[in-house]
Amino acid sequence: MKPDLELAPIGIYDSGVGGLSVLREIKRQFPAENIIYLADQAHVPYGPRTLEEVRYFSNQISAYLLNQGAKLIVVACNTASAAALHQLRLTFPEVPFVGMEPAVKPAAETTRSGAVGVLATPATFQGALYASVVERFAQGVRLIQATCPGLVEQIESGNLEGVETRHILESTIWPMLEQGIDTIVLGCTHYPFVIPLVEEIAGQQVRVIDPAPAVARQVGRVLNEKGWLNPGKQSGDVRYLTSGYPGEFQALILQLIGESCIVQGLRWGPEGLFV
């Protein structure tokens, strides 16, 4: 064990603002941890991109975060987890990675009607990670799967309850309700930011599952096993980086998680990310 790794930051990345839902929960459960959050907004959304593209972005971002001293990397993006998590663990075997998987298991364990709605991107549904989760945990449960085209873009623009966002969710959730769902699994880290609207449309009888608390608990388990939990009593530092427009991202961080901060801009080049 290297004692200095207690103070080293957790690296978190996503295609955009979605991973802030995971960051928020990690900060709530482990407030002393230092964090570097990287939003690859030059390439958002990842959902429609090829597996090869997402793997390349994930590899380069992970290398950048490790160069910044990250002790653990959270792939706070369902699409990137589905496309790249296995490869990342092979490429960086000494590094602990925590990824996202749709919370099918708790949904299957608690559904009363036996019908569960899953909202995710096409890349997540097509990935081996999702197929494995379904095979292990969803036997005897009917999964009604739906993509939400345009929803990530609406959230990236800060439109959490406008007409277009409502239309996207209504056209997705209403058919699920007609098929008897009593649980909705959020299979994209962007989607927790519209939970109030999802709950309003779905009604009180439908449970909405946000995976972020379980992901944060897994981060804590890994750090505890390695002896890397930060023992500090003060709140840790958070650095925010984006490959998009820092000013816009700064405003979204304030809107989505209520934090005032300075965002550093990054650029993509032939050799990966640079300042």
Summary of the structure (lengths in Angstrom):
residues: 275
radius of gyration: 18.1
end to end distance: 31.1
largest distance: 54.8
contacts: 969
relative contact order: 0.19
helix: 47%
strand: 17%
